[in-house]
Amino acid sequence: MSSSDRDSGLPPTTVQPLRQRLQQAADLLEAAAVAEARPSAERLLLHALGRERSFLYAHPEYRLTPSEEQQFAQLLQERAQGTPVQYLVGHQEFFGREFFVTPDVLIPRPETEQAVETALALIPPDQPALLADVGTGSGCIAVTLALERPQARVLAIDLSPHALQVARENARRLGAENMTFLHGDLLQPLLAHGPGELDAIVSNPPYIGAGELAGLQREVREFEPHMALTPGPTGLEAYARIIPQAAALLHPGGWLVLELGFRSADGVRRLLGADWDEIAVVPDLQGWDRVLKARKPLPSAAE
């Protein structure tokens, strides 16, 4: 160890080559029972270095500077205590784009991409449309819809002003200009202006029953916003409110697309009743019911 290393007051790990330091970090996280310890350690290391992943392979003998080591050690400590890696690095990929995230919003997840894909299949790419994302959070659904359907107008709604701030920032960063942000509870901001003419409503609502929170992973249970996780005892409460609101706001033939919670498909179908057409549930890659779509009926010929 050099005199400069001793004078820094940092542990001997600062003189380890990158490959060994990464392995040590992965071992530390694994000992703390962190899921996906190696990918987490790698992502935190790259964040501390401000480098792309290729740097790890191109420079395996690189040694962290004292400031890089200090930042990396702090990140590892917070991750070992359960803080999700996405909150530590401040971003998460969704639909091929990097979204800014904070503890004020749920972390975008791959399964939610299926809700976006389902909605996009229902929205013609070459026609104007008015769309709403209920409980927008980070804005991952709304911003993606706005970018993938640039002729549409997308309304992003959330009860949390802090979440709306994150969504606005993502729209700005990613260049989604065809958006409007509304503060309020579910679709209430639109209902206040009377019946609407929405072409589609998309939502990943809170759907975890309050009694199920204790069984969630520590990263979710202790760090993600509970308001965005659970709507009440059964997990169906948000669906029960969104469905009649959507019926009032969609134009005839408009679509409602809902991400589903674990085993919630039957309950949501019952809430829809006989007032919707073309109800279909889309499974995810594991075969679980993940997304439900339903169409507001067109007027009958007699009407």
Backbone hydrogen bonds, N-H to C=O, Kabsch-Sander energy under -0.5 kcal/mol:
donor,donor_aa,acceptor,acceptor_aa,energy
6,R,2,S,-2.0
7,D,3,S,-2.5
8,S,4,S,-1.2
9,G,5,D,-0.6
9,G,6,R,-1.0
10,L,5,D,-0.6
14,T,11,P,-1.8
15,V,12,P,-2.0
16,Q,13,T,-1.6
18,L,62,Y,-1.6
19,R,60,P,-1.9
21,R,17,P,-2.4
22,L,18,L,-2.5
23,Q,19,R,-1.9
24,Q,20,Q,-2.4
25,A,21,R,-2.1
26,A,22,L,-2.5
27,D,23,Q,-2.3
28,L,24,Q,-2.0
29,L,25,A,-2.2
30,E,26,A,-2.4
31,A,27,D,-2.3
32,A,28,L,-1.1
33,A,30,E,-1.8
34,V,29,L,-2.4
37,A,34,V,-0.6
40,S,36,E,-2.2
41,A,37,A,-2.7
42,E,38,R,-2.5
43,R,39,P,-2.4
44,L,40,S,-2.4
45,L,41,A,-2.3
46,L,42,E,-2.4
47,H,43,R,-1.8
48,A,44,L,-2.4
49,L,45,L,-2.1
50,G,46,L,-1.8
51,R,46,L,-1.9
55,F,52,E,-1.7
56,L,53,R,-1.4
57,Y,53,R,-0.7
58,A,54,S,-2.2
59,H,55,F,-2.2
62,Y,59,H,-1.7
64,L,16,Q,-0.5
69,E,65,T,-2.8
70,Q,66,P,-2.2
71,Q,67,S,-2.1
72,F,68,E,-2.6
73,A,69,E,-2.8
74,Q,70,Q,-1.8
75,L,71,Q,-2.3
76,L,72,F,-2.6
77,Q,73,A,-2.0
78,E,74,Q,-2.1
79,R,75,L,-2.5
80,A,76,L,-2.7
81,Q,77,Q,-1.1
82,G,79,R,-1.8
83,T,78,E,-2.0
87,Y,84,P,-0.7
88,L,84,P,-1.4
89,V,85,V,-2.3
90,G,86,Q,-1.8
91,H,86,Q,-0.8
92,Q,99,F,-2.0
94,F,97,R,-2.9
97,R,94,F,-1.6
99,F,92,Q,-2.8
99,F,97,R,-0.6
101,V,90,G,-1.3
105,V,102,T,-2.0
112,T,109,R,-1.2
113,E,109,R,-0.7
113,E,110,P,-1.2
114,Q,110,P,-0.5
114,Q,111,E,-1.0
115,A,111,E,-0.6
115,A,112,T,-0.6
116,V,112,T,-1.6
117,E,113,E,-2.8
118,T,114,Q,-2.3
119,A,115,A,-2.2
120,L,116,V,-2.9
121,A,117,E,-1.7
122,L,118,T,-0.5
122,L,119,A,-1.4
123,I,119,A,-0.7
123,I,120,L,-0.7
127,Q,124,P,-1.0
129,A,151,Q,-0.6
131,L,129,A,-0.5
131,L,153,R,-3.0
132,A,200,A,-1.7
133,D,155,L,-3.0
134,V,132,A,-0.6
134,V,202,V,-2.3
135,G,133,D,-0.5
135,G,157,I,-1.5
136,T,157,I,-2.8
139,G,136,T,-2.7
143,V,139,G,-3.3
144,T,140,C,-1.2
145,L,141,I,-2.6
146,A,142,A,-2.5
147,L,143,V,-2.3
148,E,144,T,-2.7
149,R,145,L,-2.1
152,A,149,R,-2.2
153,R,129,A,-3.0
154,V,178,N,-2.2
155,L,131,L,-2.9
155,L,153,R,-0.5
156,A,154,V,-0.6
156,A,180,T,-3.1
157,I,133,D,-2.5
157,I,155,L,-0.6
158,D,182,L,-1.8
164,L,160,S,-2.1
165,Q,161,P,-1.6
166,V,162,H,-1.7
167,A,163,A,-2.6
168,R,164,L,-2.7
169,E,165,Q,-2.0
170,N,166,V,-2.2
171,A,167,A,-2.4
172,R,168,R,-2.4
173,R,169,E,-2.8
174,L,170,N,-2.4
175,G,171,A,-1.0
175,G,172,R,-0.5
176,A,171,A,-2.3
177,E,175,G,-1.0
179,M,177,E,-1.3
180,T,154,V,-2.3
182,L,156,A,-3.0
184,G,158,D,-2.0
184,G,182,L,-0.5
186,L,184,G,-0.7
188,Q,185,D,-2.4
190,L,187,L,-1.3
191,L,187,L,-1.9
192,A,188,Q,-1.8
193,H,190,L,-1.5
194,G,191,L,-2.1
196,G,248,A,-0.8
198,L,249,L,-2.4
199,D,130,L,-2.9
200,A,130,L,-1.2
201,I,255,W,-2.5
202,V,132,A,-3.0
203,S,257,V,-2.0
204,N,134,V,-0.7
207,Y,229,L,-0.9
208,I,229,L,-2.4
209,G,207,Y,-0.5
210,A,232,G,-2.0
211,G,233,P,-0.6
212,E,209,G,-2.2
213,L,209,G,-0.6
213,L,210,A,-1.0
215,G,212,E,-1.2
216,L,213,L,-1.8
220,V,217,Q,-0.6
221,R,217,Q,-3.1
222,E,218,R,-2.7
223,F,219,E,-0.7
224,E,220,V,-1.5
228,A,225,P,-1.1
229,L,226,H,-1.4
230,T,226,H,-2.4
232,G,208,I,-0.5
240,A,236,L,-2.4
241,R,237,E,-1.0
241,R,238,A,-0.6
242,I,238,A,-2.8
243,I,239,Y,-2.4
245,Q,241,R,-1.3
246,A,242,I,-3.1
247,A,243,I,-2.1
248,A,244,P,-1.4
249,L,245,Q,-1.3
250,L,246,A,-2.6
251,H,198,L,-2.3
253,G,296,K,-2.1
254,G,251,H,-2.8
255,W,199,D,-2.1
256,L,294,A,-2.9
257,V,201,I,-3.0
258,L,292,L,-2.9
259,E,203,S,-2.6
260,L,290,R,-3.6
264,S,261,G,-2.0
268,V,264,S,-2.3
269,R,265,A,-2.4
270,R,266,D,-2.1
271,L,267,G,-1.7
272,L,268,V,-1.8
273,G,269,R,-1.6
275,D,272,L,-1.3
277,D,295,R,-3.3
280,A,293,K,-2.3
282,V,291,V,-3.6
284,D,288,W,-2.6
287,G,284,D,-1.9
290,R,282,V,-2.1
291,V,282,V,-1.9
292,L,258,L,-2.8
293,K,280,A,-2.7
294,A,256,L,-2.1
295,R,277,D,-3.1
296,K,254,G,-2.9
303,E,300,S,-1.0
